[in-house]
Amino acid sequence: MESVNPSQNKQKSKKSQKMQQASSNKSTGEEKKLKERTHHKTEVFRKFLSSLEKLEDSNRGMYAVLKRASGTILGDSIPAMSAFYKILPYSEQNSRLEPIYYLIATLFPIQPLSGTGNFGKSMALTKKQFGEPDSIDHRFQNLLESSLDSSSFDPKYGDLDSFREFSYRLRQCVSLVASKQVGISWYNLLTDLYFWSRDLDNSRRVQKEWARAYYGASRDSSSESKDETN
């Protein structure tokens, strides 16, 4: 039986630790760059959403065109593309984020009412008004399971079908929220979709935050109901 040199084990262990550290540093560095880019995009996001809000009064025709295109993806509707590029900040044109901006632009007219918190909270408030039917849970779960990797909405890198499916599922949920006049924080939604599409460490942070807001609210609501009946 071949003997193992303890010094060789030490060298292997050190090499493994260095590789893990290098990988961790790379991931941390990428996350830091992403946060810095998001900080710079804050004003761009707000400018874009401000243009959408003003559009309802300034150009109802364009507003209606965008609304009719809800649930589609960029390139499906020529009239919607025309309206979209007139409000998209020049710095964001031809960026990998274009499809997400388009998704927000076509969903915003369904429910322009402003809200607070993340989209999970909006869905929780909607579910409460519906009397907590299972169909709301089902649609929310389908949304959380959807893929929004940046490659999914770029034909150069992947299949558009997964992004088309995500767009459709998000439109379903936004329509449910609108039906009960529950507000949506569009800035938070745009920011969350940005991070969701760039989940570098596969942590599913956005999905967890939405789930926490949705299921946590459902649990609290259930506890309150039990207290009232006791």
N, C-alpha and C positions, 0 to 999 in steps of 0.2 A: 504494500500500500504506500502510495507516494506521500511523503511528509509535506506539510504546509509550513512555509516560512512565515512567522509572525510579522516580520517587517513587510512582507509582500501584502499581507492582509491590511496593514496600516496604510500602505501606499494606495491600495485600491479604495479603502474607506475615504481617505483624504480626497482622492480623485473624484469619487462619487459625490462627496459633499460640495466640492468646487463646482461640479456640473449642476447640481441642484441649486446652488447659490446663484450661479450665472443665469440659470433659467428663471429664478425668482426675480433677480435684478432686472432682467429683460422685460418680464411681465409688469413689474412695478413701474419701470420706465415708460412702457407703452401706456399704462393706465394714467400716469402723470401727464403725458403728452395729450391724451384724450381729454382729461379734465381741463387742461389749459385751453385746448381748442374749443371746448364747450363754453368756457368762460368768455372767450372772444365772440362766440356765436350768440350769446345772450341777447345782445342788442339787435342782431340780425333776426333772431326768432321773434322778438317783440315787434320789430318793424314789419315783418311779414304778416303777423297776426293783426296788427293795426290796420294794414291795408285791406285785409279780409273784412274786418269790422266796418270800415268805411264804405266798402263796396255795396253793402246792403242798401244804403241810401244814395250813393253817388252813381251806381250803375246796376240797376236791378236786373237788366238783361244778362249781363255777365254773371251776376250772382245766381240767377236761375240756371244758366248753362252749367255752372260748376255743380250745382245741387243735383241736376239731372245725371251728372256723370259719377255720382257717389257709388262707391264700390268697384269702380273700374280702376285700371292702372294707366299710368302715363303712356300715351300713344294710342289708346283705344278710341278716343274722341278728339277729332280735329278742332271742333268749336271750343271744347274744354281746354285743350292745349293752348289755344289762342288767348283765352281769358287768363289762364294760369301764368303764362310767361309775361303778361302785362303787370302782374303784381309780385312776381318772384324777384327778390333782390338780385342785382346783376352779379354780385360776388358769388352767389349760390348757383348760378346757371352753369349747366354742364358738370355739376358736382355729383358725387355718388349719393348725395342726400336728396336729389331732385324728386325721386319717386315718393319719398316720405312727405315732402312739402306738398306734392300734388294730392296725396291721400288726405292730408289735413285740409287742404283747400276745398276738396269736394265733399268732405264730411261736415265741415263747419256750418254750412248753410242749413243742415238738418236740425242742429241745435246750437244757435249762437248764444244762448243763455249761459252766462259765466258761472262757474262753480269754484269750489276749493278742494284741495287734496288731490290725490291721484285718481285714475280712472276706476280703480277698484272701489273707491269710496262712492263714486257716482253710481256704479252698478249696485252697490249695497243699498243705497237709498232708493234706487229703482225697485229692487227686489222687495224691500219693505212695503212699498206701495202696492205691489202686485200680490201681497199676501204670501210671499215666499214660495212660488211654484217651482217645481223641479226644472222646468224648461229654462228658467233664468240661470240656474246653476249649470245646466248642461251647456248653454251657449258661452258662459263665462269660462268654463273649463276648456272648451274647444278653442277659445281665443288664447288662453294661456299656453296651450299645447302647440300653437301655430309657430311656424318658423319665420323669423325676421332677420336672418343673417344677411349682411350686406350683399353677399353673392346672389341671394335669392331674387333680387330685383334688378340685376344687371345681366342681360343676355350674354355678355362677354364671359361671365364667370359661372353662371348657373342657369337653372330652369326658372322661368317666370311663374310657373304654376303655383308654387308655394306662396309667393308674394300675392298672387291674385286671390288665393284662398284666404290669406290673412286679411286682405283688404275687404273681402266679402264678409268675413266674420266680424271684423271691427265695425263695419257698416250696420250689421244686424244689431250689435250691442248699442251703438250710438242711437239707432232708431228706437230701441226700447227705452233708453234714457230720455229721449226727446218726448216719447209718448206720455211720460209722467211729469214732464216739465222739470226734470232734475238738471241742474247746471253741470257744466264740464269745464275744468281748468284746461283750456287749450294749450296754454304755455307749458303746463306740466306734461300734458299728453305728448306734445311735440318733442320735448326734452327726453321723456321716457322712451319714445320710439327711437330717438337718436342713440341712446345708450343700449337699448335692446338689440339694435342692428349691429352693434359693435361690442358684443359680449366677449371680450378678449380672453377671459379666464373661464368662460362657460359657467359662471356663477349664478346666472338667471336672477340677478339682483332685482330687476324691474318686475319680473313675474312674481317674485317673493313678496315685494312691497305691495303689489296689487292684491295678491292673495291674502296677505295680512289684513289689509284694509277691508276686503270683502267678507272674508270668513270670520274675522274678529268682530265685525259689526253684527253679523248674523248671530254669533254666539251671545253677544251682549243683549241683542234684541230678544233672544229666546229666554235669557235669564230674567229680563224685566217682565216678560209675559208670565213666567212661573211665579214671580214675586207677587204680581197683581192677583193671581188666582188663589194664592195661599191666605 
